[in-house]
Amino acid sequence: MAEQRTEGQIRVRQVTNVQYSWSEEGRGGHGAFTVQLVLDNGAEEYVLQPTAEDAKVHLELFESAGTVYFDLDRKVLIPGSVSLG
């Protein structure tokens, strides 16, 4: 029981897997991106719905950061470190 309470109190989790998808919103129209974040190997999941521009930034962040965390309360992606250059 104590373990369940402790796990429920964790609000910043490591992003351990990312699934990008795009879906058409009407024939010939703009589509929509969906980014599924798998947190702490499946302990939780969260879905982002970024604009195309933001999806590009997300991809760059995931590619350049060694580790990424997600703050569930503030809805913030937090890079563990970023390689510049």
PDB file of N, CA, C and O in Angstrom:
ATOM      1  N   MET A   1       0.828  -1.194   0.000  1.00  0.00           N
ATOM      2  CA  MET A   1       0.000   0.000   0.000  1.00  0.00           C
ATOM      3  C   MET A   1       0.872   1.258   0.000  1.00  0.00           C
ATOM      4  O   MET A   1       0.592   2.197  -0.745  1.00  0.00           O
ATOM      5  N   ALA A   2       1.920   1.290   0.820  1.00  0.00           N
ATOM      6  CA  ALA A   2       2.812   2.448   0.877  1.00  0.00           C
ATOM      7  C   ALA A   2       3.500   2.659  -0.461  1.00  0.00           C
ATOM      8  O   ALA A   2       3.708   3.797  -0.882  1.00  0.00           O
ATOM      9  N   GLU A   3       3.856   1.560  -1.139  1.00  0.00           N
ATOM     10  CA  GLU A   3       4.508   1.663  -2.447  1.00  0.00           C
ATOM     11  C   GLU A   3       3.573   2.301  -3.468  1.00  0.00           C
ATOM     12  O   GLU A   3       4.021   3.106  -4.284  1.00  0.00           O
ATOM     13  N   GLN A   4       2.289   1.962  -3.443  1.00  0.00           N
ATOM     14  CA  GLN A   4       1.324   2.550  -4.366  1.00  0.00           C
ATOM     15  C   GLN A   4       1.176   4.045  -4.116  1.00  0.00           C
ATOM     16  O   GLN A   4       1.087   4.819  -5.069  1.00  0.00           O
ATOM     17  N   ARG A   5       1.149   4.463  -2.859  1.00  0.00           N
ATOM     18  CA  ARG A   5       1.048   5.887  -2.539  1.00  0.00           C
ATOM     19  C   ARG A   5       2.275   6.641  -3.028  1.00  0.00           C
ATOM     20  O   ARG A   5       2.152   7.731  -3.587  1.00  0.00           O
ATOM     21  N   THR A   6       3.455   6.070  -2.823  1.00  0.00           N
ATOM     22  CA  THR A   6       4.691   6.714  -3.248  1.00  0.00           C
ATOM     23  C   THR A   6       4.726   6.856  -4.760  1.00  0.00           C
ATOM     24  O   THR A   6       5.068   7.926  -5.262  1.00  0.00           O
ATOM     25  N   GLU A   7       4.383   5.810  -5.500  1.00  0.00           N
ATOM     26  CA  GLU A   7       4.392   5.875  -6.952  1.00  0.00           C
ATOM     27  C   GLU A   7       3.390   6.896  -7.463  1.00  0.00           C
ATOM     28  O   GLU A   7       3.661   7.567  -8.459  1.00  0.00           O
ATOM     29  N   GLY A   8       2.257   7.032  -6.823  1.00  0.00           N
ATOM     30  CA  GLY A   8       1.257   8.004  -7.225  1.00  0.00           C
ATOM     31  C   GLY A   8       1.689   9.436  -6.988  1.00  0.00           C
ATOM     32  O   GLY A   8       1.144  10.350  -7.606  1.00  0.00           O
ATOM     33  N   GLN A   9       2.656   9.654  -6.109  1.00  0.00           N
ATOM     34  CA  GLN A   9       3.136  10.999  -5.797  1.00  0.00           C
ATOM     35  C   GLN A   9       4.235  11.457  -6.745  1.00  0.00           C
ATOM     36  O   GLN A   9       4.545  12.648  -6.787  1.00  0.00           O
ATOM     37  N   ILE A  10       4.834  10.546  -7.507  1.00  0.00           N
ATOM     38  CA  ILE A  10       5.892  10.914  -8.441  1.00  0.00           C
ATOM     39  C   ILE A  10       5.261  11.686  -9.586  1.00  0.00           C
ATOM     40  O   ILE A  10       4.378  11.171 -10.271  1.00  0.00           O
ATOM     41  N   ARG A  11       5.701  12.906  -9.796  1.00  0.00           N
ATOM     42  CA  ARG A  11       5.089  13.737 -10.815  1.00  0.00           C
ATOM     43  C   ARG A  11       6.026  14.067 -11.971  1.00  0.00           C
ATOM     44  O   ARG A  11       5.569  14.592 -12.986  1.00  0.00           O
ATOM     45  N   VAL A  12       7.332  13.773 -11.851  1.00  0.00           N
ATOM     46  CA  VAL A  12       8.267  13.937 -12.955  1.00  0.00           C
ATOM     47  C   VAL A  12       8.787  12.553 -13.301  1.00  0.00           C
ATOM     48  O   VAL A  12       9.348  11.858 -12.454  1.00  0.00           O
ATOM     49  N   ARG A  13       8.599  12.161 -14.546  1.00  0.00           N
ATOM     50  CA  ARG A  13       8.981  10.818 -14.966  1.00  0.00           C
ATOM     51  C   ARG A  13       9.873  10.885 -16.198  1.00  0.00           C
ATOM     52  O   ARG A  13       9.811  11.832 -16.981  1.00  0.00           O
ATOM     53  N   GLN A  14      10.698   9.866 -16.351  1.00  0.00           N
ATOM     54  CA  GLN A  14      11.571   9.775 -17.518  1.00  0.00           C
ATOM     55  C   GLN A  14      10.772   9.292 -18.721  1.00  0.00           C
ATOM     56  O   GLN A  14       9.973   8.361 -18.623  1.00  0.00           O
ATOM     57  N   VAL A  15      11.003   9.940 -19.851  1.00  0.00           N
ATOM     58  CA  VAL A  15      10.399   9.499 -21.107  1.00  0.00           C
ATOM     59  C   VAL A  15      11.243   8.335 -21.607  1.00  0.00           C
ATOM     60  O   VAL A  15      12.411   8.517 -21.951  1.00  0.00           O
ATOM     61  N   THR A  16      10.664   7.146 -21.649  1.00  0.00           N
ATOM     62  CA  THR A  16      11.419   5.956 -22.053  1.00  0.00           C
ATOM     63  C   THR A  16      11.084   5.495 -23.466  1.00  0.00           C
ATOM     64  O   THR A  16      11.794   4.659 -24.025  1.00  0.00           O
ATOM     65  N   ASN A  17      10.014   6.026 -24.049  1.00  0.00           N
ATOM     66  CA  ASN A  17       9.669   5.712 -25.427  1.00  0.00           C
ATOM     67  C   ASN A  17       8.777   6.814 -25.967  1.00  0.00           C
ATOM     68  O   ASN A  17       7.993   7.411 -25.229  1.00  0.00           O
ATOM     69  N   VAL A  18       8.903   7.080 -27.259  1.00  0.00           N
ATOM     70  CA  VAL A  18       8.105   8.121 -27.914  1.00  0.00           C
ATOM     71  C   VAL A  18       7.536   7.546 -29.195  1.00  0.00           C
ATOM     72  O   VAL A  18       8.260   6.932 -29.979  1.00  0.00           O
ATOM     73  N   GLN A  19       6.238   7.740 -29.413  1.00  0.00           N
ATOM     74  CA  GLN A  19       5.578   7.268 -30.628  1.00  0.00           C
ATOM     75  C   GLN A  19       4.926   8.453 -31.323  1.00  0.00           C
ATOM     76  O   GLN A  19       3.968   9.029 -30.808  1.00  0.00           O
ATOM     77  N   TYR A  20       5.444   8.820 -32.491  1.00  0.00           N
ATOM     78  CA  TYR A  20       4.861   9.907 -33.281  1.00  0.00           C
ATOM     79  C   TYR A  20       3.876   9.327 -34.280  1.00  0.00           C
ATOM     80  O   TYR A  20       4.114   8.265 -34.857  1.00  0.00           O
ATOM     81  N   SER A  21       2.779  10.023 -34.478  1.00  0.00           N
ATOM     82  CA  SER A  21       1.849   9.633 -35.540  1.00  0.00           C
ATOM     83  C   SER A  21       1.241  10.901 -36.138  1.00  0.00           C
ATOM     84  O   SER A  21       1.212  11.959 -35.509  1.00  0.00           O
ATOM     85  N   TRP A  22       0.769  10.763 -37.338  1.00  0.00           N
ATOM     86  CA  TRP A  22       0.118  11.851 -38.064  1.00  0.00           C
ATOM     87  C   TRP A  22      -1.147  11.299 -38.657  1.00  0.00           C
ATOM     88  O   TRP A  22      -1.160  10.188 -39.188  1.00  0.00           O
ATOM     89  N   SER A  23      -2.219  12.071 -38.570  1.00  0.00           N
ATOM     90  CA  SER A  23      -3.483  11.618 -39.163  1.00  0.00           C
ATOM     91  C   SER A  23      -4.067  12.717 -40.030  1.00  0.00           C
ATOM     92  O   SER A  23      -3.962  13.904 -39.721  1.00  0.00           O
ATOM     93  N   GLU A  24      -4.677  12.298 -41.108  1.00  0.00           N
ATOM     94  CA  GLU A  24      -5.303  13.217 -42.048  1.00  0.00           C
ATOM     95  C   GLU A  24      -6.592  13.760 -41.443  1.00  0.00           C
ATOM     96  O   GLU A  24      -7.367  13.021 -40.837  1.00  0.00           O
ATOM     97  N   GLU A  25      -6.805  15.038 -41.614  1.00  0.00           N
ATOM     98  CA  GLU A  25      -8.048  15.652 -41.138  1.00  0.00           C
ATOM     99  C   GLU A  25      -8.828  16.176 -42.327  1.00  0.00           C
ATOM    100  O   GLU A  25      -8.972  17.385 -42.510  1.00  0.00           O
ATOM    101  N   GLY A  26      -9.319  15.268 -43.118  1.00  0.00           N
ATOM    102  CA  GLY A  26     -10.064  15.651 -44.317  1.00  0.00           C
ATOM    103  C   GLY A  26      -9.179  15.531 -45.542  1.00  0.00           C
ATOM    104  O   GLY A  26      -7.999  15.878 -45.509  1.00  0.00           O
ATOM    105  N   ARG A  27      -9.743  15.053 -46.586  1.00  0.00           N
ATOM    106  CA  ARG A  27      -9.025  14.813 -47.835  1.00  0.00           C
ATOM    107  C   ARG A  27      -8.362  16.094 -48.328  1.00  0.00           C
ATOM    108  O   ARG A  27      -9.034  17.098 -48.564  1.00  0.00           O
ATOM    109  N   GLY A  28      -7.040  16.054 -48.482  1.00  0.00           N
ATOM    110  CA  GLY A  28      -6.298  17.195 -49.003  1.00  0.00           C
ATOM    111  C   GLY A  28      -6.093  18.316 -48.002  1.00  0.00           C
ATOM    112  O   GLY A  28      -5.463  19.323 -48.330  1.00  0.00           O
ATOM    113  N   GLY A  29      -6.601  18.169 -46.808  1.00  0.00           N
ATOM    114  CA  GLY A  29      -6.459  19.216 -45.796  1.00  0.00           C
ATOM    115  C   GLY A  29      -5.251  18.986 -44.923  1.00  0.00           C
ATOM    116  O   GLY A  29      -4.474  18.056 -45.134  1.00  0.00           O
ATOM    117  N   HIS A  30      -5.110  19.838 -43.954  1.00  0.00           N
ATOM    118  CA  HIS A  30      -4.020  19.704 -42.996  1.00  0.00           C
ATOM    119  C   HIS A  30      -4.271  18.487 -42.114  1.00  0.00           C
ATOM    120  O   HIS A  30      -5.409  18.059 -41.921  1.00  0.00           O
ATOM    121  N   GLY A  31      -3.190  17.947 -41.589  1.00  0.00           N
ATOM    122  CA  GLY A  31      -3.295  16.807 -40.689  1.00  0.00           C
ATOM    123  C   GLY A  31      -2.966  17.227 -39.269  1.00  0.00           C
ATOM    124  O   GLY A  31      -2.756  18.406 -38.984  1.00  0.00           O
ATOM    125  N   ALA A  32      -2.927  16.250 -38.391  1.00  0.00           N
ATOM    126  CA  ALA A  32      -2.639  16.508 -36.983  1.00  0.00           C
ATOM    127  C   ALA A  32      -1.605  15.512 -36.477  1.00  0.00           C
ATOM    128  O   ALA A  32      -1.686  14.317 -36.762  1.00  0.00           O
ATOM    129  N   PHE A  33      -0.643  16.010 -35.732  1.00  0.00           N
ATOM    130  CA  PHE A  33       0.361  15.165 -35.099  1.00  0.00           C
ATOM    131  C   PHE A  33      -0.100  14.768 -33.707  1.00  0.00           C
ATOM    132  O   PHE A  33      -0.760  15.535 -33.006  1.00  0.00           O
ATOM    133  N   THR A  34       0.262  13.556 -33.327  1.00  0.00           N
ATOM    134  CA  THR A  34       0.052  13.074 -31.970  1.00  0.00           C
ATOM    135  C   THR A  34       1.366  12.458 -31.519  1.00  0.00           C
ATOM    136  O   THR A  34       1.990  11.693 -32.254  1.00  0.00           O
ATOM    137  N   VAL A  35       1.782  12.799 -30.302  1.00  0.00           N
ATOM    138  CA  VAL A  35       3.014  12.262 -29.741  1.00  0.00           C
ATOM    139  C   VAL A  35       2.652  11.555 -28.440  1.00  0.00           C
ATOM    140  O   VAL A  35       2.210  12.186 -27.480  1.00  0.00           O
ATOM    141  N   GLN A  36       2.842  10.245 -28.422  1.00  0.00           N
ATOM    142  CA  GLN A  36       2.566   9.468 -27.217  1.00  0.00           C
ATOM    143  C   GLN A  36       3.873   9.299 -26.458  1.00  0.00           C
ATOM    144  O   GLN A  36       4.838   8.749 -26.988  1.00  0.00           O
ATOM    145  N   LEU A  37       3.902   9.768 -25.229  1.00  0.00           N
ATOM    146  CA  LEU A  37       5.067   9.616 -24.363  1.00  0.00           C
ATOM    147  C   LEU A  37       4.831   8.432 -23.439  1.00  0.00           C
ATOM    148  O   LEU A  37       3.839   8.395 -22.710  1.00  0.00           O
ATOM    149  N   VAL A  38       5.731   7.476 -23.470  1.00  0.00           N
ATOM    150  CA  VAL A  38       5.695   6.363 -22.516  1.00  0.00           C
ATOM    151  C   VAL A  38       6.670   6.745 -21.404  1.00  0.00           C
ATOM    152  O   VAL A  38       7.850   6.986 -21.659  1.00  0.00           O
ATOM    153  N   LEU A  39       6.177   6.798 -20.192  1.00  0.00           N
ATOM    154  CA  LEU A  39       6.957   7.298 -19.060  1.00  0.00           C
ATOM    155  C   LEU A  39       7.340   6.167 -18.127  1.00  0.00           C
ATOM    156  O   LEU A  39       6.515   5.324 -17.773  1.00  0.00           O
ATOM    157  N   ASP A  40       8.612   6.160 -17.732  1.00  0.00           N
ATOM    158  CA  ASP A  40       9.134   5.139 -16.804  1.00  0.00           C
ATOM    159  C   ASP A  40       8.720   3.728 -17.215  1.00  0.00           C
ATOM    160  O   ASP A  40       8.156   2.972 -16.424  1.00  0.00           O
ATOM    161  N   ASN A  41       9.015   3.391 -18.474  1.00  0.00           N
ATOM    162  CA  ASN A  41       8.762   2.050 -19.012  1.00  0.00           C
ATOM    163  C   ASN A  41       7.315   1.594 -18.857  1.00  0.00           C
ATOM    164  O   ASN A  41       7.056   0.418 -18.599  1.00  0.00           O
ATOM    165  N   GLY A  42       6.382   2.514 -19.014  1.00  0.00           N
ATOM    166  CA  GLY A  42       4.972   2.149 -19.004  1.00  0.00           C
ATOM    167  C   GLY A  42       4.241   2.435 -17.711  1.00  0.00           C
ATOM    168  O   GLY A  42       3.057   2.118 -17.598  1.00  0.00           O
ATOM    169  N   ALA A  43       4.914   3.031 -16.718  1.00  0.00           N
ATOM    170  CA  ALA A  43       4.227   3.374 -15.467  1.00  0.00           C
ATOM    171  C   ALA A  43       3.090   4.352 -15.735  1.00  0.00           C
ATOM    172  O   ALA A  43       2.044   4.300 -15.089  1.00  0.00           O
ATOM    173  N   GLU A  44       3.312   5.252 -16.707  1.00  0.00           N
ATOM    174  CA  GLU A  44       2.270   6.195 -17.134  1.00  0.00           C
ATOM    175  C   GLU A  44       2.486   6.504 -18.602  1.00  0.00           C
ATOM    176  O   GLU A  44       3.548   6.223 -19.159  1.00  0.00           O
ATOM    177  N   GLU A  45       1.484   7.076 -19.215  1.00  0.00           N
ATOM    178  CA  GLU A  45       1.570   7.553 -20.591  1.00  0.00           C
ATOM    179  C   GLU A  45       0.921   8.928 -20.656  1.00  0.00           C
ATOM    180  O   GLU A  45       0.046   9.262 -19.857  1.00  0.00           O
ATOM    181  N   TYR A  46       1.370   9.711 -21.623  1.00  0.00           N
ATOM    182  CA  TYR A  46       0.778  11.029 -21.827  1.00  0.00           C
ATOM    183  C   TYR A  46       0.803  11.312 -23.322  1.00  0.00           C
ATOM    184  O   TYR A  46       1.762  10.948 -24.003  1.00  0.00           O
ATOM    185  N   VAL A  47      -0.232  11.953 -23.838  1.00  0.00           N
ATOM    186  CA  VAL A  47      -0.323  12.252 -25.262  1.00  0.00           C
ATOM    187  C   VAL A  47      -0.271  13.763 -25.472  1.00  0.00           C
ATOM    188  O   VAL A  47      -1.032  14.525 -24.875  1.00  0.00           O
ATOM    189  N   LEU A  48       0.659  14.169 -26.349  1.00  0.00           N
ATOM    190  CA  LEU A  48       0.780  15.570 -26.762  1.00  0.00           C
ATOM    191  C   LEU A  48       0.157  15.716 -28.141  1.00  0.00           C
ATOM    192  O   LEU A  48       0.164  14.768 -28.927  1.00  0.00           O
ATOM    193  N   GLN A  49      -0.378  16.887 -28.442  1.00  0.00           N
ATOM    194  CA  GLN A  49      -0.918  17.165 -29.763  1.00  0.00           C
ATOM    195  C   GLN A  49      -0.297  18.459 -30.282  1.00  0.00           C
ATOM    196  O   GLN A  49      -0.953  19.499 -30.326  1.00  0.00           O
ATOM    197  N   PRO A  50       0.988  18.382 -30.679  1.00  0.00           N
ATOM    198  CA  PRO A  50       1.699  19.587 -31.096  1.00  0.00           C
ATOM    199  C   PRO A  50       1.335  20.042 -32.505  1.00  0.00           C
ATOM    200  O   PRO A  50       0.809  19.276 -33.312  1.00  0.00           O
ATOM    201  N   THR A  51       1.629  21.304 -32.773  1.00  0.00           N
ATOM    202  CA  THR A  51       1.556  21.797 -34.140  1.00  0.00           C
ATOM    203  C   THR A  51       2.703  21.160 -34.911  1.00  0.00           C
ATOM    204  O   THR A  51       3.589  20.559 -34.304  1.00  0.00           O
ATOM    205  N   ALA A  52       2.706  21.277 -36.232  1.00  0.00           N
ATOM    206  CA  ALA A  52       3.786  20.717 -37.042  1.00  0.00           C
ATOM    207  C   ALA A  52       5.125  21.341 -36.649  1.00  0.00           C
ATOM    208  O   ALA A  52       6.137  20.644 -36.573  1.00  0.00           O
ATOM    209  N   GLU A  53       5.132  22.624 -36.404  1.00  0.00           N
ATOM    210  CA  GLU A  53       6.363  23.325 -36.006  1.00  0.00           C
ATOM    211  C   GLU A  53       6.866  22.810 -34.655  1.00  0.00           C
ATOM    212  O   GLU A  53       8.060  22.560 -34.493  1.00  0.00           O
ATOM    213  N   ASP A  54       5.969  22.651 -33.697  1.00  0.00           N
ATOM    214  CA  ASP A  54       6.358  22.138 -32.384  1.00  0.00           C
ATOM    215  C   ASP A  54       6.800  20.678 -32.468  1.00  0.00           C
ATOM    216  O   ASP A  54       7.711  20.273 -31.744  1.00  0.00           O
ATOM    217  N   ALA A  55       6.177  19.881 -33.332  1.00  0.00           N
ATOM    218  CA  ALA A  55       6.570  18.481 -33.490  1.00  0.00           C
ATOM    219  C   ALA A  55       8.015  18.392 -33.971  1.00  0.00           C
ATOM    220  O   ALA A  55       8.759  17.509 -33.544  1.00  0.00           O
ATOM    221  N   LYS A  56       8.413  19.302 -34.855  1.00  0.00           N
ATOM    222  CA  LYS A  56       9.795  19.338 -35.336  1.00  0.00           C
ATOM    223  C   LYS A  56      10.751  19.639 -34.179  1.00  0.00           C
ATOM    224  O   LYS A  56      11.801  19.009 -34.058  1.00  0.00           O
ATOM    225  N   VAL A  57      10.388  20.591 -33.338  1.00  0.00           N
ATOM    226  CA  VAL A  57      11.207  20.931 -32.181  1.00  0.00           C
ATOM    227  C   VAL A  57      11.296  19.749 -31.219  1.00  0.00           C
ATOM    228  O   VAL A  57      12.368  19.460 -30.687  1.00  0.00           O
ATOM    229  N   HIS A  58      10.185  19.073 -30.997  1.00  0.00           N
ATOM    230  CA  HIS A  58      10.182  17.894 -30.126  1.00  0.00           C
ATOM    231  C   HIS A  58      11.152  16.832 -30.654  1.00  0.00           C
ATOM    232  O   HIS A  58      11.944  16.275 -29.895  1.00  0.00           O
ATOM    233  N   LEU A  59      11.083  16.556 -31.963  1.00  0.00           N
ATOM    234  CA  LEU A  59      11.970  15.557 -32.558  1.00  0.00           C
ATOM    235  C   LEU A  59      13.430  15.926 -32.341  1.00  0.00           C
ATOM    236  O   LEU A  59      14.246  15.077 -31.982  1.00  0.00           O
ATOM    237  N   GLU A  60      13.755  17.190 -32.560  1.00  0.00           N
ATOM    238  CA  GLU A  60      15.131  17.649 -32.357  1.00  0.00           C
ATOM    239  C   GLU A  60      15.548  17.499 -30.895  1.00  0.00           C
ATOM    240  O   GLU A  60      16.682  17.116 -30.606  1.00  0.00           O
ATOM    241  N   LEU A  61      14.640  17.798 -29.982  1.00  0.00           N
ATOM    242  CA  LEU A  61      14.941  17.666 -28.554  1.00  0.00           C
ATOM    243  C   LEU A  61      15.226  16.204 -28.200  1.00  0.00           C
ATOM    244  O   LEU A  61      16.209  15.914 -27.518  1.00  0.00           O
ATOM    245  N   PHE A  62      14.381  15.291 -28.654  1.00  0.00           N
ATOM    246  CA  PHE A  62      14.572  13.877 -28.353  1.00  0.00           C
ATOM    247  C   PHE A  62      15.849  13.332 -28.980  1.00  0.00           C
ATOM    248  O   PHE A  62      16.498  12.459 -28.404  1.00  0.00           O
ATOM    249  N   GLU A  63      16.216  13.841 -30.162  1.00  0.00           N
ATOM    250  CA  GLU A  63      17.432  13.380 -30.825  1.00  0.00           C
ATOM    251  C   GLU A  63      18.692  13.918 -30.151  1.00  0.00           C
ATOM    252  O   GLU A  63      19.708  13.224 -30.109  1.00  0.00           O
ATOM    253  N   SER A  64      18.645  15.146 -29.624  1.00  0.00           N
ATOM    254  CA  SER A  64      19.851  15.766 -29.073  1.00  0.00           C
ATOM    255  C   SER A  64      20.032  15.540 -27.571  1.00  0.00           C
ATOM    256  O   SER A  64      21.150  15.636 -27.065  1.00  0.00           O
ATOM    257  N   ALA A  65      18.972  15.247 -26.872  1.00  0.00           N
ATOM    258  CA  ALA A  65      19.068  15.061 -25.420  1.00  0.00           C
ATOM    259  C   ALA A  65      19.375  13.607 -25.101  1.00  0.00           C
ATOM    260  O   ALA A  65      18.819  12.694 -25.711  1.00  0.00           O
ATOM    261  N   GLY A  66      20.258  13.407 -24.148  1.00  0.00           N
ATOM    262  CA  GLY A  66      20.555  12.043 -23.727  1.00  0.00           C
ATOM    263  C   GLY A  66      19.359  11.409 -23.040  1.00  0.00           C
ATOM    264  O   GLY A  66      19.030  10.249 -23.289  1.00  0.00           O
ATOM    265  N   THR A  67      18.719  12.167 -22.187  1.00  0.00           N
ATOM    266  CA  THR A  67      17.554  11.713 -21.425  1.00  0.00           C
ATOM    267  C   THR A  67      16.551  12.851 -21.388  1.00  0.00           C
ATOM    268  O   THR A  67      16.930  14.017 -21.285  1.00  0.00           O
ATOM    269  N   VAL A  68      15.272  12.514 -21.474  1.00  0.00           N
ATOM    270  CA  VAL A  68      14.220  13.530 -21.385  1.00  0.00           C
ATOM    271  C   VAL A  68      13.244  13.105 -20.295  1.00  0.00           C
ATOM    272  O   VAL A  68      12.898  11.930 -20.173  1.00  0.00           O
ATOM    273  N   TYR A  69      12.811  14.074 -19.513  1.00  0.00           N
ATOM    274  CA  TYR A  69      11.827  13.854 -18.460  1.00  0.00           C
ATOM    275  C   TYR A  69      10.573  14.632 -18.804  1.00  0.00           C
ATOM    276  O   TYR A  69      10.614  15.571 -19.600  1.00  0.00           O
ATOM    277  N   PHE A  70       9.448  14.238 -18.198  1.00  0.00           N
ATOM    278  CA  PHE A  70       8.190  14.955 -18.409  1.00  0.00           C
ATOM    279  C   PHE A  70       7.560  15.238 -17.062  1.00  0.00           C
ATOM    280  O   PHE A  70       7.333  14.327 -16.265  1.00  0.00           O
ATOM    281  N   ASP A  71       7.279  16.510 -16.811  1.00  0.00           N
ATOM    282  CA  ASP A  71       6.621  16.942 -15.582  1.00  0.00           C
ATOM    283  C   ASP A  71       5.115  16.851 -15.820  1.00  0.00           C
ATOM    284  O   ASP A  71       4.556  17.637 -16.586  1.00  0.00           O
ATOM    285  N   LEU A  72       4.473  15.915 -15.178  1.00  0.00           N
ATOM    286  CA  LEU A  72       3.046  15.675 -15.385  1.00  0.00           C
ATOM    287  C   LEU A  72       2.164  16.810 -14.880  1.00  0.00           C
ATOM    288  O   LEU A  72       1.092  17.049 -15.436  1.00  0.00           O
ATOM    289  N   ASP A  73       2.598  17.512 -13.834  1.00  0.00           N
ATOM    290  CA  ASP A  73       1.785  18.608 -13.304  1.00  0.00           C
ATOM    291  C   ASP A  73       1.851  19.843 -14.189  1.00  0.00           C
ATOM    292  O   ASP A  73       0.827  20.463 -14.479  1.00  0.00           O
ATOM    293  N   ARG A  74       3.060  20.200 -14.618  1.00  0.00           N
ATOM    294  CA  ARG A  74       3.243  21.423 -15.412  1.00  0.00           C
ATOM    295  C   ARG A  74       3.206  21.183 -16.914  1.00  0.00           C
ATOM    296  O   ARG A  74       3.199  22.134 -17.696  1.00  0.00           O
ATOM    297  N   LYS A  75       3.183  19.894 -17.328  1.00  0.00           N
ATOM    298  CA  LYS A  75       3.158  19.520 -18.756  1.00  0.00           C
ATOM    299  C   LYS A  75       4.384  20.084 -19.481  1.00  0.00           C
ATOM    300  O   LYS A  75       4.263  20.754 -20.507  1.00  0.00           O
ATOM    301  N   VAL A  76       5.574  19.797 -18.919  1.00  0.00           N
ATOM    302  CA  VAL A  76       6.826  20.332 -19.435  1.00  0.00           C
ATOM    303  C   VAL A  76       7.775  19.188 -19.783  1.00  0.00           C
ATOM    304  O   VAL A  76       7.977  18.277 -18.980  1.00  0.00           O
ATOM    305  N   LEU A  77       8.360  19.237 -20.988  1.00  0.00           N
ATOM    306  CA  LEU A  77       9.434  18.319 -21.350  1.00  0.00           C
ATOM    307  C   LEU A  77      10.738  18.905 -20.833  1.00  0.00           C
ATOM    308  O   LEU A  77      11.017  20.085 -21.044  1.00  0.00           O
ATOM    309  N   ILE A  78      11.540  18.083 -20.155  1.00  0.00           N
ATOM    310  CA  ILE A  78      12.771  18.557 -19.534  1.00  0.00           C
ATOM    311  C   ILE A  78      13.930  17.703 -20.047  1.00  0.00           C
ATOM    312  O   ILE A  78      14.011  16.518 -19.724  1.00  0.00           O
ATOM    313  N   PRO A  79      14.836  18.296 -20.850  1.00  0.00           N
ATOM    314  CA  PRO A  79      15.985  17.513 -21.311  1.00  0.00           C
ATOM    315  C   PRO A  79      16.973  17.316 -20.169  1.00  0.00           C
ATOM    316  O   PRO A  79      17.235  18.234 -19.392  1.00  0.00           O
ATOM    317  N   GLY A  80      17.526  16.086 -20.077  1.00  0.00           N
ATOM    318  CA  GLY A  80      18.541  15.806 -19.065  1.00  0.00           C
ATOM    319  C   GLY A  80      19.836  16.500 -19.422  1.00  0.00           C
ATOM    320  O   GLY A  80      20.529  17.018 -18.546  1.00  0.00           O
ATOM    321  N   SER A  81      20.169  16.516 -20.706  1.00  0.00           N
ATOM    322  CA  SER A  81      21.317  17.237 -21.239  1.00  0.00           C
ATOM    323  C   SER A  81      21.064  17.411 -22.727  1.00  0.00           C
ATOM    324  O   SER A  81      20.315  16.645 -23.333  1.00  0.00           O
ATOM    325  N   VAL A  82      21.694  18.423 -23.311  1.00  0.00           N
ATOM    326  CA  VAL A  82      21.500  18.699 -24.730  1.00  0.00           C
ATOM    327  C   VAL A  82      22.856  18.856 -25.374  1.00  0.00           C
ATOM    328  O   VAL A  82      23.711  19.574 -24.856  1.00  0.00           O
ATOM    329  N   SER A  83      23.067  18.188 -26.509  1.00  0.00           N
ATOM    330  CA  SER A  83      24.304  18.334 -27.268  1.00  0.00           C
ATOM    331  C   SER A  83      24.126  19.492 -28.243  1.00  0.00           C
ATOM    332  O   SER A  83      23.233  19.465 -29.089  1.00  0.00           O
ATOM    333  N   LEU A  84      24.953  20.477 -28.126  1.00  0.00           N
ATOM    334  CA  LEU A  84      24.882  21.629 -29.033  1.00  0.00           C
ATOM    335  C   LEU A  84      25.922  21.459 -30.128  1.00  0.00           C
ATOM    336  O   LEU A  84      27.033  20.987 -29.886  1.00  0.00           O
ATOM    337  N   GLY A  85      25.547  21.847 -31.317  1.00  0.00           N
ATOM    338  CA  GLY A  85      26.550  21.823 -32.367  1.00  0.00           C
ATOM    339  C   GLY A  85      26.156  21.132 -33.574  1.00  0.00           C
ATOM    340  O   GLY A  85      26.936  21.056 -34.523  1.00  0.00           O
TER     341      GLY A  85
END
